[in-house]
Amino acid sequence: MTPTITTLYGLLAAALVGLGLYGLLTQPHPLRKILAFNVLGGGLFLVFGVVLRQGATAGFPADPVAQAFVIIAIVVALAGTALAVAIMLRLFAETGRVTLRPEPPAPGDGKDADS
Amino acid sequence: MTGPGFIELGLIMWVLVAAIWIHVARATFAAAVGFIAFGLLLGLVWVRLGTVEVALTQAAVAIVTGVLLLSAAARMRASEEAAIPERPGPAMRSLIAVLCIVVSVAVALVMLLESPPRQPPSPLPAGMSAAQDAKRAER
């Protein structure tokens, strides 16, 4: 029965949303935060896809416009990820650290290579 | 097809394994490799949901994002240990975990309650509609 499988994918999407949110909040490294953000986004798009699929099984035809919106969302998430990675790499190149805390976590971190 | 088959259950299991691996991997490089696998498996889920266009986009974007993150992880390997002290404490982490489980359960409840109506609006005659219902029931 098709709705059961779709509901299972809905539960998977819910689990991915929770996992991604947890990683986004607890991972210390910004790169891991970006990874968790992508997991969260994947789960969110899957929620959208499952709702779309449930509407299709209820007798409505599958909406290609909604699928196009999912594709746009995926590509925008890629653009956001690329922007975040670029900003993070620039921060790392400028300061040698990847945090915005005022005091360095370890003295002389990233400055030993110069002197 | 009777209920969720091995393909569905295996796919769901592997997507979850990949998502957990992204979080627990010690090196960010390994986590990025896990993210490529996660994105491709998510593409397979989209295929099973019947949206092939989204599946293709997801797979392509997963590879591009994964390569981007791999190169960034390779360049920033020196900063990994420095970020560890910023990890929140165990109490804060458990609080966050509880709240994330609440969010997850809420989304799951929405997914479960969003069940399709039993009688779909069908323009077909009653006999064909009944035959479709029977076919759907045996699926």
gemmi code that builds the backbone of each chain (N, CA, C; Angstrom):
import gemmi

chains = {
    "A": [
        ("MET", (0.849, -1.196, 0.000), (0.000, 0.000, 0.000), (0.880, 1.239, 0.000)),
        ("THR", (0.647, 2.093, -0.968), (1.585, 3.192, -1.195), (1.661, 4.201, -0.053)),
        ("PRO", (0.554, 4.589, 0.579), (0.666, 5.583, 1.645), (1.551, 5.139, 2.799)),
        ("THR", (1.615, 3.830, 3.055), (2.462, 3.371, 4.148), (3.929, 3.685, 3.854)),
        ("ILE", (4.344, 3.396, 2.621), (5.733, 3.664, 2.258), (6.005, 5.163, 2.320)),
        ("THR", (5.059, 5.943, 1.808), (5.240, 7.398, 1.832), (5.309, 7.902, 3.268)),
        ("THR", (4.483, 7.327, 4.144), (4.528, 7.747, 5.539), (5.867, 7.390, 6.172)),
        ("LEU", (6.419, 6.225, 5.783), (7.746, 5.855, 6.292), (8.783, 6.887, 5.879)),
        ("TYR", (8.700, 7.323, 4.625), (9.634, 8.362, 4.185), (9.387, 9.663, 4.941)),
        ("GLY", (8.122, 9.921, 5.305), (7.835, 11.098, 6.118), (8.492, 11.007, 7.482)),
        ("LEU", (8.458, 9.813, 8.069), (9.127, 9.641, 9.363), (10.630, 9.812, 9.216)),
        ("LEU", (11.181, 9.290, 8.108), (12.612, 9.491, 7.843), (12.934, 10.981, 7.756)),
        ("ALA", (12.058, 11.721, 7.065), (12.287, 13.163, 6.935), (12.256, 13.836, 8.303)),
        ("ALA", (11.321, 13.420, 9.175), (11.258, 13.999, 10.519), (12.531, 13.703, 11.292)),
        ("ALA", (13.029, 12.470, 11.165), (14.267, 12.116, 11.866), (15.439, 12.941, 11.347)),
        ("LEU", (15.471, 13.171, 10.036), (16.570, 13.960, 9.462), (16.504, 15.404, 9.945)),
        ("VAL", (15.283, 15.948, 10.065), (15.155, 17.321, 10.562), (15.703, 17.414, 11.985)),
        ("GLY", (15.330, 16.450, 12.835), (15.826, 16.480, 14.210), (17.334, 16.323, 14.291)),
        ("LEU", (17.870, 15.374, 13.504), (19.316, 15.138, 13.513), (20.068, 16.379, 13.050)),
        ("GLY", (19.593, 16.978, 11.958), (20.282, 18.149, 11.428), (20.234, 19.316, 12.392)),
        ("LEU", (19.083, 19.496, 13.062), (18.964, 20.597, 14.024), (19.922, 20.385, 15.198)),
        ("TYR", (19.992, 19.135, 15.664), (20.901, 18.841, 16.776), (22.346, 19.123, 16.384)),
        ("GLY", (22.736, 18.662, 15.189), (24.106, 18.898, 14.758), (24.396, 20.374, 14.573)),
        ("LEU", (23.429, 21.086, 14.021), (23.618, 22.524, 13.790), (23.844, 23.252, 15.109)),
        ("LEU", (23.207, 22.791, 16.189), (23.322, 23.494, 17.464), (24.520, 23.046, 18.286)),
        ("THR", (24.955, 21.802, 18.118), (25.980, 21.291, 19.041), (27.351, 21.123, 18.409)),
        ("GLN", (27.444, 21.030, 17.083), (28.768, 20.796, 16.501), (29.624, 22.043, 16.675)),
        ("PRO", (30.870, 21.891, 17.141), (31.679, 23.085, 17.384), (32.270, 23.700, 16.118)),
        ("HIS", (32.634, 22.871, 15.157), (33.340, 23.396, 13.985), (32.333, 23.932, 12.963)),
        ("PRO", (32.593, 25.094, 12.365), (31.632, 25.649, 11.401), (31.374, 24.742, 10.204)),
        ("LEU", (32.413, 24.006, 9.776), (32.202, 23.112, 8.637), (31.211, 22.012, 8.987)),
        ("ARG", (31.289, 21.521, 10.227), (30.319, 20.501, 10.660), (28.929, 21.115, 10.778)),
        ("LYS", (28.887, 22.391, 11.162), (27.588, 23.074, 11.213), (26.975, 23.151, 9.825)),
        ("ILE", (27.814, 23.437, 8.821), (27.289, 23.513, 7.454), (26.796, 22.149, 7.001)),
        ("LEU", (27.548, 21.098, 7.361), (27.100, 19.746, 7.009), (25.754, 19.441, 7.651)),
        ("ALA", (25.619, 19.791, 8.946), (24.362, 19.525, 9.646), (23.228, 20.345, 9.044)),
        ("PHE", (23.568, 21.567, 8.620), (22.559, 22.410, 7.973), (22.057, 21.757, 6.692)),
        ("ASN", (22.961, 21.092, 5.973), (22.539, 20.429, 4.742), (21.677, 19.208, 5.035)),
        ("VAL", (22.009, 18.508, 6.139), (21.158, 17.374, 6.525), (19.759, 17.882, 6.878)),
        ("LEU", (19.718, 18.985, 7.649), (18.425, 19.595, 8.007), (17.640, 19.985, 6.753)),
        ("GLY", (18.359, 20.601, 5.791), (17.686, 21.000, 4.563), (17.173, 19.808, 3.772)),
        ("GLY", (17.981, 18.747, 3.701), (17.529, 17.552, 2.991), (16.271, 16.973, 3.606)),
        ("GLY", (16.232, 16.936, 4.946), (15.031, 16.440, 5.613), (13.824, 17.315, 5.345)),
        ("LEU", (14.062, 18.618, 5.314), (12.959, 19.566, 5.080), (12.397, 19.406, 3.662)),
        ("PHE", (13.293, 19.252, 2.682), (12.817, 19.057, 1.313), (12.055, 17.744, 1.201)),
        ("LEU", (12.521, 16.745, 1.982), (11.839, 15.457, 1.946), (10.440, 15.572, 2.553)),
        ("VAL", (10.298, 16.401, 3.602), (8.961, 16.664, 4.155), (8.052, 17.219, 3.062)),
        ("PHE", (8.584, 18.183, 2.330), (7.813, 18.783, 1.239), (7.440, 17.731, 0.200)),
        ("GLY", (8.429, 16.894, -0.173), (8.166, 15.864, -1.176), (7.135, 14.861, -0.716)),
        ("VAL", (7.170, 14.501, 0.581), (6.207, 13.519, 1.091), (4.802, 14.108, 1.091)),
        ("VAL", (4.677, 15.378, 1.497), (3.362, 16.027, 1.465), (2.837, 16.092, 0.032)),
        ("LEU", (3.756, 16.393, -0.883), (3.400, 16.426, -2.307), (2.903, 15.069, -2.767)),
        ("ARG", (3.614, 14.034, -2.347), (3.276, 12.672, -2.757), (1.935, 12.251, -2.159)),
        ("GLN", (1.689, 12.661, -0.912), (0.416, 12.301, -0.292), (-0.733, 13.002, -0.995)),
        ("GLY", (-0.503, 14.254, -1.441), (-1.532, 14.926, -2.215), (-1.780, 14.214, -3.530)),
        ("ALA", (-0.705, 13.630, -4.122), (-0.864, 12.939, -5.401), (-1.667, 11.660, -5.223)),
        ("THR", (-1.436, 10.946, -4.111), (-2.170, 9.693, -3.919), (-3.616, 9.953, -3.535)),
        ("ALA", (-3.936, 11.174, -3.096), (-5.311, 11.463, -2.714), (-6.187, 11.735, -3.932)),
        ("GLY", (-5.665, 11.578, -5.122), (-6.476, 11.738, -6.311), (-6.076, 12.924, -7.156)),
        ("PHE", (-5.257, 13.822, -6.587), (-4.790, 14.953, -7.378), (-3.594, 14.522, -8.206)),
        ("PRO", (-3.416, 15.100, -9.379), (-2.203, 14.791, -10.130), (-0.991, 15.421, -9.462)),
        ("ALA", (0.164, 14.772, -9.639), (1.390, 15.320, -9.056), (1.682, 16.682, -9.680)),
        ("ASP", (2.002, 17.641, -8.820), (2.146, 19.018, -9.275), (3.579, 19.272, -9.719)),
        ("PRO", (3.834, 19.494, -10.997), (5.209, 19.746, -11.434), (5.737, 21.079, -10.937)),
        ("VAL", (4.847, 22.050, -10.674), (5.332, 23.347, -10.175), (5.950, 23.177, -8.791)),
        ("ALA", (5.301, 22.359, -7.947), (5.853, 22.131, -6.610), (7.189, 21.409, -6.698)),
        ("GLN", (7.310, 20.468, -7.643), (8.607, 19.802, -7.817), (9.663, 20.805, -8.254)),
        ("ALA", (9.275, 21.742, -9.118), (10.225, 22.769, -9.540), (10.664, 23.615, -8.345)),
        ("PHE", (9.720, 23.860, -7.417), (10.101, 24.626, -6.220), (11.104, 23.861, -5.373)),
        ("VAL", (10.920, 22.531, -5.280), (11.884, 21.734, -4.518), (13.262, 21.823, -5.170)),
        ("ILE", (13.285, 21.758, -6.503), (14.570, 21.831, -7.207), (15.223, 23.190, -6.954)),
        ("ILE", (14.416, 24.260, -7.014), (14.956, 25.598, -6.741), (15.518, 25.654, -5.333)),
        ("ALA", (14.790, 25.065, -4.366), (15.259, 25.096, -2.978), (16.580, 24.363, -2.831)),
        ("ILE", (16.716, 23.223, -3.515), (17.964, 22.461, -3.417), (19.123, 23.280, -3.964)),
        ("VAL", (18.894, 23.942, -5.100), (19.982, 24.710, -5.708), (20.315, 25.937, -4.857)),
        ("VAL", (19.295, 26.565, -4.256), (19.572, 27.710, -3.381), (20.342, 27.262, -2.148)),
        ("ALA", (20.037, 26.066, -1.640), (20.807, 25.541, -0.510), (22.263, 25.327, -0.904)),
        ("LEU", (22.472, 24.872, -2.141), (23.853, 24.724, -2.631), (24.545, 26.084, -2.669)),
        ("ALA", (23.848, 27.112, -3.151), (24.455, 28.441, -3.223), (24.778, 28.956, -1.824)),
        ("GLY", (23.839, 28.739, -0.880), (24.098, 29.170, 0.493), (25.279, 28.444, 1.103)),
        ("THR", (25.395, 27.140, 0.819), (26.529, 26.380, 1.330), (27.838, 26.915, 0.763)),
        ("ALA", (27.842, 27.204, -0.544), (29.061, 27.720, -1.165), (29.444, 29.069, -0.560)),
        ("LEU", (28.450, 29.918, -0.308), (28.733, 31.225, 0.298), (29.306, 31.057, 1.703)),
        ("ALA", (28.702, 30.155, 2.491), (29.180, 29.943, 3.855), (30.603, 29.396, 3.864)),
        ("VAL", (30.886, 28.463, 2.951), (32.243, 27.899, 2.905), (33.242, 28.976, 2.490)),
        ("ALA", (32.854, 29.834, 1.545), (33.765, 30.889, 1.103), (34.060, 31.858, 2.246)),
        ("ILE", (33.015, 32.249, 2.987), (33.215, 33.168, 4.110), (34.109, 32.520, 5.166)),
        ("MET", (33.878, 31.221, 5.416), (34.656, 30.529, 6.443), (36.112, 30.390, 6.034)),
        ("LEU", (36.353, 30.084, 4.753), (37.736, 29.968, 4.283), (38.439, 31.314, 4.382)),
        ("ARG", (37.719, 32.400, 4.092), (38.329, 33.724, 4.186), (38.676, 34.053, 5.634)),
        ("LEU", (37.748, 33.705, 6.549), (38.006, 33.938, 7.971), (39.225, 33.159, 8.428)),
        ("PHE", (39.332, 31.924, 7.958), (40.470, 31.089, 8.337), (41.768, 31.640, 7.770)),
        ("ALA", (41.716, 32.160, 6.544), (42.921, 32.721, 5.938), (43.337, 34.012, 6.640)),
        ("GLU", (42.346, 34.800, 7.119), (42.677, 36.087, 7.737), (43.198, 35.908, 9.156)),
        ("THR", (42.526, 35.069, 9.948), (42.820, 34.989, 11.367), (43.464, 33.680, 11.792)),
        ("GLY", (43.411, 32.655, 10.956), (43.950, 31.365, 11.373), (43.019, 30.610, 12.297)),
        ("ARG", (41.862, 31.181, 12.581), (40.887, 30.509, 13.440), (39.560, 30.469, 12.689)),
        ("VAL", (38.651, 29.654, 13.202), (37.349, 29.579, 12.543), (36.236, 29.935, 13.517)),
        ("THR", (36.560, 30.768, 14.506), (35.550, 31.174, 15.467), (35.504, 32.692, 15.524)),
        ("LEU", (34.379, 33.215, 15.989), (34.238, 34.663, 16.118), (34.420, 35.121, 17.561)),
        ("ARG", (34.833, 34.198, 18.446), (35.087, 34.595, 19.829), (36.229, 35.598, 19.871)),
        ("PRO", (36.176, 36.593, 20.774), (37.222, 37.609, 20.786), (38.584, 37.059, 21.204)),
        ("GLU", (38.617, 36.188, 22.218), (39.920, 35.693, 22.665), (40.232, 34.376, 21.975)),
        ("PRO", (41.487, 34.190, 21.563), (41.830, 32.925, 20.918), (41.751, 31.785, 21.932)),
        ("PRO", (41.271, 30.619, 21.521), (41.159, 29.494, 22.451), (42.511, 28.975, 22.902)),
        ("ALA", (43.544, 29.095, 22.068), (44.884, 28.668, 22.466), (45.840, 29.794, 22.121)),
        ("PRO", (46.737, 30.195, 23.039), (47.648, 31.314, 22.750), (48.603, 30.955, 21.627)),
        ("GLY", (48.760, 31.923, 20.687), (49.694, 31.722, 19.591), (49.171, 30.791, 18.524)),
        ("ASP", (47.878, 30.524, 18.557), (47.326, 29.589, 17.582), (47.300, 30.242, 16.216)),
        ("GLY", (47.982, 29.637, 15.261), (47.974, 30.146, 13.908), (48.982, 31.243, 13.665)),
        ("LYS", (49.660, 31.720, 14.727), (50.651, 32.777, 14.528), (52.073, 32.244, 14.594)),
        ("ASP", (52.249, 30.976, 14.991), (53.582, 30.417, 15.111), (54.240, 30.252, 13.747)),
        ("ALA", (53.412, 30.061, 12.730), (53.981, 29.812, 11.412), (54.678, 31.066, 10.879)),
        ("ASP", (54.236, 32.253, 11.318), (54.821, 33.479, 10.788), (56.172, 33.783, 11.421)),
        ("SER", (56.250, 33.659, 12.729), (57.473, 34.063, 13.423), (58.507, 32.943, 13.428)),
    ],
    "B": [
        ("MET", (2.714, -5.045, -4.709), (3.689, -4.795, -3.633), (2.958, -4.807, -2.295)),
        ("THR", (3.412, -5.586, -1.376), (2.751, -5.699, -0.071), (3.575, -4.967, 0.969)),
        ("GLY", (3.092, -3.777, 1.343), (3.760, -3.027, 2.395), (5.135, -2.566, 1.957)),
        ("PRO", (5.839, -1.907, 2.862), (7.194, -1.462, 2.539), (8.131, -2.634, 2.364)),
        ("GLY", (8.779, -2.692, 1.214), (9.652, -3.814, 0.916), (11.040, -3.616, 1.479)),
        ("PHE", (11.922, -4.543, 1.115), (13.296, -4.478, 1.615), (14.010, -3.247, 1.080)),
        ("ILE", (13.628, -2.837, -0.146), (14.303, -1.679, -0.737), (14.041, -0.446, 0.120)),
        ("GLU", (12.763, -0.249, 0.489), (12.416, 0.945, 1.268), (13.108, 0.917, 2.631)),
        ("LEU", (12.976, -0.230, 3.316), (13.532, -0.281, 4.675), (15.051, -0.143, 4.648)),
        ("GLY", (15.693, -0.820, 3.668), (17.144, -0.697, 3.577), (17.570, 0.723, 3.248)),
        ("LEU", (16.827, 1.345, 2.336), (17.155, 2.721, 1.940), (17.038, 3.661, 3.139)),
        ("ILE", (15.925, 3.523, 3.888), (15.725, 4.395, 5.053), (16.829, 4.165, 6.068)),
        ("MET", (17.179, 2.883, 6.279), (18.221, 2.580, 7.256), (19.554, 3.216, 6.846)),
        ("TRP", (19.893, 3.098, 5.558), (21.196, 3.610, 5.129), (21.233, 5.131, 5.140)),
        ("VAL", (20.094, 5.768, 4.825), (20.067, 7.242, 4.912), (20.300, 7.668, 6.357)),
        ("LEU", (19.661, 6.973, 7.286), (19.850, 7.330, 8.699), (21.287, 7.073, 9.133)),
        ("VAL", (21.855, 5.931, 8.662), (23.252, 5.631, 9.023), (24.176, 6.728, 8.509)),
        ("ALA", (23.953, 7.172, 7.259), (24.798, 8.221, 6.694), (24.636, 9.528, 7.463)),
        ("ALA", (23.374, 9.850, 7.835), (23.147, 11.107, 8.560), (23.811, 11.067, 9.931)),
        ("ILE", (23.768, 9.909, 10.597), (24.415, 9.811, 11.914), (25.928, 9.849, 11.750)),
        ("TRP", (26.420, 9.208, 10.683), (27.876, 9.204, 10.442), (28.394, 10.623, 10.235)),
        ("ILE", (27.606, 11.473, 9.575), (28.019, 12.866, 9.372), (28.258, 13.537, 10.723)),
        ("HIS", (27.458, 13.153, 11.743), (27.576, 13.807, 13.039), (28.673, 13.204, 13.903)),
        ("VAL", (28.881, 11.899, 13.803), (29.807, 11.260, 14.745), (31.195, 11.063, 14.170)),
        ("ALA", (31.400, 11.322, 12.882), (32.725, 11.112, 12.302), (33.738, 12.022, 12.988)),
        ("ARG", (34.926, 11.458, 13.254), (35.913, 12.230, 14.006), (36.508, 13.343, 13.147)),
        ("ALA", (36.834, 13.010, 11.897), (37.432, 14.006, 11.010), (36.354, 14.627, 10.128)),
        ("THR", (36.504, 15.932, 9.882), (35.528, 16.604, 9.023), (35.583, 16.071, 7.604)),
        ("PHE", (36.786, 15.643, 7.189), (36.937, 15.067, 5.849), (36.044, 13.841, 5.695)),
        ("ALA", (36.075, 12.950, 6.705), (35.234, 11.748, 6.658), (33.760, 12.119, 6.683)),
        ("ALA", (33.418, 13.180, 7.428), (32.022, 13.613, 7.474), (31.568, 14.110, 6.110)),
        ("ALA", (32.474, 14.799, 5.383), (32.108, 15.286, 4.047), (31.907, 14.120, 3.082)),
        ("VAL", (32.764, 13.087, 3.206), (32.564, 11.890, 2.371), (31.210, 11.258, 2.697)),
        ("GLY", (30.890, 11.213, 4.004), (29.581, 10.684, 4.397), (28.450, 11.526, 3.840)),
        ("PHE", (28.691, 12.834, 3.699), (27.630, 13.683, 3.165), (27.358, 13.381, 1.688)),
        ("ILE", (28.421, 13.048, 0.923), (28.188, 12.679, -0.481), (27.313, 11.433, -0.543)),
        ("ALA", (27.653, 10.430, 0.297), (26.837, 9.211, 0.314), (25.405, 9.528, 0.728)),
        ("PHE", (25.272, 10.411, 1.734), (23.933, 10.793, 2.205), (23.118, 11.436, 1.084)),
        ("GLY", (23.744, 12.344, 0.335), (23.020, 13.027, -0.729), (22.599, 12.073, -1.841)),
        ("LEU", (23.477, 11.126, -2.185), (23.108, 10.180, -3.248), (21.982, 9.269, -2.785)),
        ("LEU", (22.033, 8.827, -1.510), (20.945, 7.992, -0.996), (19.636, 8.768, -0.948)),
        ("LEU", (19.739, 10.069, -0.615), (18.529, 10.899, -0.611), (17.964, 11.012, -2.027)),
        ("GLY", (18.861, 11.038, -3.030), (18.399, 11.010, -4.409), (17.609, 9.739, -4.711)),
        ("LEU", (18.077, 8.611, -4.172), (17.328, 7.363, -4.362), (15.955, 7.445, -3.706)),
        ("VAL", (15.882, 8.097, -2.522), (14.577, 8.272, -1.870), (13.647, 9.079, -2.763)),
        ("TRP", (14.197, 10.114, -3.407), (13.366, 10.931, -4.303), (12.883, 10.108, -5.479)),
        ("VAL", (13.738, 9.186, -5.977), (13.288, 8.301, -7.055), (12.115, 7.455, -6.572)),
        ("ARG", (12.214, 6.928, -5.340), (11.135, 6.096, -4.811), (9.866, 6.915, -4.597)),
        ("LEU", (10.012, 8.230, -4.392), (8.837, 9.081, -4.240), (8.254, 9.469, -5.592)),
        ("GLY", (8.904, 9.057, -6.687), (8.335, 9.279, -8.002), (8.669, 10.605, -8.635)),
        ("THR", (9.630, 11.335, -8.097), (10.020, 12.621, -8.682), (11.465, 12.501, -9.169)),
        ("VAL", (11.600, 12.090, -10.419), (12.930, 11.793, -10.947), (13.739, 13.071, -11.138)),
        ("GLU", (13.063, 14.180, -11.494), (13.796, 15.429, -11.720), (14.466, 15.891, -10.434)),
        ("VAL", (13.702, 15.829, -9.335), (14.268, 16.232, -8.051), (15.410, 15.296, -7.669)),
        ("ALA", (15.263, 14.003, -8.002), (16.310, 13.039, -7.668), (17.603, 13.378, -8.398)),
        ("LEU", (17.490, 13.703, -9.676), (18.685, 14.062, -10.446), (19.349, 15.304, -9.864)),
        ("THR", (18.527, 16.326, -9.560), (19.086, 17.558, -8.998), (19.760, 17.274, -7.663)),
        ("GLN", (19.088, 16.475, -6.827), (19.639, 16.180, -5.507), (20.985, 15.473, -5.626)),
        ("ALA", (21.066, 14.495, -6.543), (22.318, 13.755, -6.683), (23.441, 14.673, -7.174)),
        ("ALA", (23.134, 15.503, -8.182), (24.165, 16.392, -8.717), (24.623, 17.393, -7.661)),
        ("VAL", (23.634, 17.973, -6.939), (23.971, 18.972, -5.926), (24.738, 18.330, -4.781)),
        ("ALA", (24.409, 17.081, -4.449), (25.132, 16.393, -3.368), (26.601, 16.244, -3.732)),
        ("ILE", (26.871, 15.894, -4.991), (28.269, 15.709, -5.389), (29.002, 17.048, -5.373)),
        ("VAL", (28.357, 18.097, -5.901), (29.017, 19.410, -5.939), (29.283, 19.908, -4.515)),
        ("THR", (28.247, 19.828, -3.651), (28.423, 20.274, -2.268), (29.500, 19.452, -1.568)),
        ("GLY", (29.478, 18.138, -1.820), (30.452, 17.272, -1.159), (31.873, 17.611, -1.554)),
        ("VAL", (32.101, 17.853, -2.850), (33.454, 18.191, -3.291), (33.890, 19.534, -2.701)),
        ("LEU", (32.954, 20.491, -2.672), (33.242, 21.807, -2.065), (33.662, 21.645, -0.606)),
        ("LEU", (32.884, 20.840, 0.138), (33.182, 20.672, 1.553), (34.453, 19.856, 1.759)),
        ("LEU", (34.712, 18.917, 0.835), (35.947, 18.134, 0.941), (37.162, 19.039, 0.804)),
        ("SER", (37.135, 19.937, -0.188), (38.288, 20.821, -0.379), (38.437, 21.754, 0.819)),
        ("ALA", (37.301, 22.250, 1.343), (37.382, 23.131, 2.508), (37.925, 22.375, 3.720)),
        ("ALA", (37.476, 21.126, 3.897), (37.939, 20.347, 5.047), (39.426, 20.055, 4.935)),
        ("ALA", (39.894, 19.802, 3.696), (41.316, 19.531, 3.528), (42.142, 20.777, 3.847)),
        ("ARG", (41.598, 21.961, 3.530), (42.356, 23.191, 3.781), (42.317, 23.585, 5.250)),
        ("MET", (41.247, 23.234, 5.948), (41.079, 23.714, 7.324), (41.339, 22.638, 8.347)),
        ("ARG", (42.135, 21.649, 7.980), (42.354, 20.543, 8.906), (43.026, 21.023, 10.202)),
        ("ALA", (43.832, 22.109, 10.100), (44.564, 22.578, 11.280), (43.640, 23.170, 12.336)),
        ("SER", (42.430, 23.599, 11.939), (41.565, 24.303, 12.886), (40.601, 23.378, 13.602)),
        ("GLU", (40.708, 22.062, 13.357), (39.686, 21.173, 13.913), (39.809, 21.038, 15.422)),
        ("GLU", (41.052, 20.883, 15.910), (41.204, 20.696, 17.357), (40.884, 21.983, 18.107)),
        ("ALA", (41.165, 23.140, 17.472), (40.948, 24.412, 18.165), (39.478, 24.669, 18.422)),
        ("ALA", (38.598, 24.066, 17.636), (37.169, 24.341, 17.779), (36.510, 23.438, 18.813)),
        ("ILE", (37.216, 22.391, 19.226), (36.589, 21.413, 20.130), (36.145, 22.038, 21.458)),
        ("PRO", (36.932, 22.958, 22.086), (36.461, 23.519, 23.368), (35.160, 24.302, 23.260)),
        ("GLU", (34.752, 24.666, 22.074), (33.505, 25.423, 21.953), (32.278, 24.532, 21.947)),
        ("ARG", (32.511, 23.241, 22.035), (31.364, 22.315, 22.097), (30.591, 22.566, 23.381)),
        ("PRO", (29.257, 22.663, 23.322), (28.494, 22.891, 24.560), (28.601, 21.717, 25.518)),
        ("GLY", (28.385, 22.020, 26.782), (28.549, 21.009, 27.814), (27.502, 19.914, 27.739)),
        ("PRO", (27.674, 18.855, 28.557), (26.746, 17.720, 28.481), (25.308, 18.106, 28.824)),
        ("ALA", (25.125, 18.989, 29.813), (23.759, 19.371, 30.200), (23.079, 20.115, 29.056)),
        ("MET", (23.815, 21.077, 28.479), (23.267, 21.836, 27.361), (22.964, 20.926, 26.190)),
        ("ARG", (23.890, 19.951, 25.948), (23.687, 19.051, 24.815), (22.453, 18.190, 25.022)),
        ("SER", (22.230, 17.730, 26.268), (21.029, 16.901, 26.486), (19.765, 17.730, 26.317)),
        ("LEU", (19.827, 18.991, 26.795), (18.662, 19.872, 26.606), (18.362, 20.059, 25.117)),
        ("ILE", (19.425, 20.319, 24.347), (19.245, 20.499, 22.904), (18.710, 19.221, 22.279)),
        ("ALA", (19.227, 18.067, 22.752), (18.763, 16.794, 22.196), (17.279, 16.604, 22.460)),
        ("VAL", (16.843, 16.930, 23.697), (15.420, 16.770, 24.022), (14.567, 17.667, 23.134)),
        ("LEU", (15.008, 18.922, 22.969), (14.228, 19.849, 22.151), (14.193, 19.405, 20.688)),
        ("CYS", (15.326, 18.871, 20.209), (15.345, 18.405, 18.817), (14.441, 17.198, 18.642)),
        ("ILE", (14.399, 16.319, 19.675), (13.489, 15.166, 19.590), (12.044, 15.653, 19.563)),
        ("VAL", (11.757, 16.714, 20.338), (10.400, 17.276, 20.333), (10.046, 17.771, 18.928)),
        ("VAL", (10.982, 18.509, 18.304), (10.740, 18.999, 16.944), (10.512, 17.836, 15.989)),
        ("SER", (11.372, 16.810, 16.131), (11.282, 15.652, 15.243), (9.946, 14.941, 15.395)),
        ("VAL", (9.509, 14.759, 16.653), (8.237, 14.072, 16.898), (7.077, 14.902, 16.350)),
        ("ALA", (7.194, 16.233, 16.480), (6.130, 17.090, 15.959), (6.009, 16.935, 14.450)),
        ("VAL", (7.147, 16.951, 13.752), (7.118, 16.777, 12.298), (6.577, 15.392, 11.946)),
        ("ALA", (6.985, 14.379, 12.729), (6.506, 13.019, 12.450), (4.995, 12.927, 12.641)),
        ("LEU", (4.476, 13.608, 13.673), (3.027, 13.590, 13.893), (2.297, 14.246, 12.727)),
        ("VAL", (2.856, 15.357, 12.229), (2.242, 16.002, 11.067), (2.234, 15.042, 9.885)),
        ("MET", (3.361, 14.330, 9.709), (3.440, 13.378, 8.601), (2.419, 12.256, 8.755)),
        ("LEU", (2.205, 11.810, 10.001), (1.276, 10.698, 10.234), (-0.167, 11.156, 10.098)),
        ("LEU", (-0.452, 12.389, 10.591), (-1.842, 12.848, 10.552), (-2.260, 13.297, 9.169)),
        ("GLU", (-1.270, 13.605, 8.333), (-1.559, 14.066, 6.976), (-1.875, 12.872, 6.085)),
        ("SER", (-2.806, 12.020, 6.530), (-3.124, 10.838, 5.735), (-4.107, 11.226, 4.632)),
        ("PRO", (-3.982, 10.608, 3.477), (-4.895, 10.934, 2.380), (-6.308, 10.497, 2.714)),
        ("PRO", (-7.313, 11.183, 2.187), (-8.696, 10.787, 2.450), (-8.983, 9.402, 1.895)),
        ("ARG", (-9.905, 8.713, 2.558), (-10.175, 7.331, 2.171), (-10.847, 7.258, 0.805)),
        ("GLN", (-11.728, 8.220, 0.524), (-12.430, 8.197, -0.766), (-11.889, 9.324, -1.631)),
        ("PRO", (-10.980, 9.022, -2.550), (-10.446, 10.088, -3.401), (-11.506, 10.592, -4.351)),
        ("PRO", (-11.511, 11.906, -4.616), (-12.474, 12.447, -5.580), (-12.156, 11.918, -6.965)),
        ("SER", (-12.991, 11.029, -7.449), (-12.699, 10.361, -8.707), (-13.823, 10.599, -9.699)),
        ("PRO", (-13.501, 11.049, -10.899), (-14.537, 11.253, -11.909), (-14.972, 9.948, -12.572)),
        ("LEU", (-14.315, 8.845, -12.213), (-14.636, 7.580, -12.874), (-15.986, 7.059, -12.394)),
        ("PRO", (-16.625, 6.216, -13.181), (-17.853, 5.573, -12.725), (-17.608, 4.684, -11.513)),
        ("ALA", (-18.711, 4.321, -10.839), (-18.590, 3.638, -9.568), (-17.879, 2.301, -9.715)),
        ("GLY", (-18.161, 1.589, -10.792), (-17.554, 0.269, -10.955), (-16.048, 0.357, -11.097)),
        ("MET", (-15.582, 1.295, -11.948), (-14.135, 1.439, -12.124), (-13.480, 1.942, -10.854)),
        ("SER", (-14.199, 2.857, -10.154), (-13.627, 3.364, -8.912), (-13.484, 2.237, -7.891)),
        ("ALA", (-14.494, 1.356, -7.834), (-14.416, 0.239, -6.900), (-13.263, -0.685, -7.285)),
        ("ALA", (-13.087, -0.889, -8.597), (-11.981, -1.744, -9.026), (-10.650, -1.121, -8.642)),
        ("GLN", (-10.562, 0.217, -8.779), (-9.318, 0.893, -8.383), (-9.083, 0.760, -6.897)),
        ("ASP", (-10.185, 0.882, -6.137), (-10.035, 0.762, -4.694), (-9.550, -0.627, -4.327)),
        ("ALA", (-10.108, -1.636, -5.005), (-9.682, -3.004, -4.720), (-8.215, -3.178, -5.061)),
        ("LYS", (-7.806, -2.596, -6.220), (-6.417, -2.720, -6.620), (-5.505, -2.021, -5.615)),
        ("ARG", (-5.985, -0.831, -5.144), (-5.189, -0.083, -4.177), (-5.116, -0.843, -2.859)),
        ("ALA", (-6.212, -1.509, -2.512), (-6.234, -2.227, -1.240), (-5.280, -3.418, -1.293)),
        ("GLU", (-5.217, -4.096, -2.444), (-4.330, -5.260, -2.493), (-2.887, -4.847, -2.649)),
        ("ARG", (-2.654, -3.576, -3.041), (-1.298, -3.065, -3.068), (-0.918, -2.829, -1.683)),
    ],
}
model = gemmi.Model(1)
for chain_id, residues in chains.items():
    chain = gemmi.Chain(chain_id)
    for i, (resn, *xyz) in enumerate(residues, 1):
        res = gemmi.Residue()
        res.name, res.seqid = resn, gemmi.SeqId(i, " ")
        for name, pos in zip(("N", "CA", "C"), xyz):
            atom = gemmi.Atom()
            atom.name, atom.element = name, gemmi.Element(name[0])
            atom.pos, atom.b_iso = gemmi.Position(*pos), 0.0
            res.add_atom(atom)
        chain.add_residue(res)
    model.add_chain(chain)
structure = gemmi.Structure()
structure.add_model(model)
structure.setup_entities()
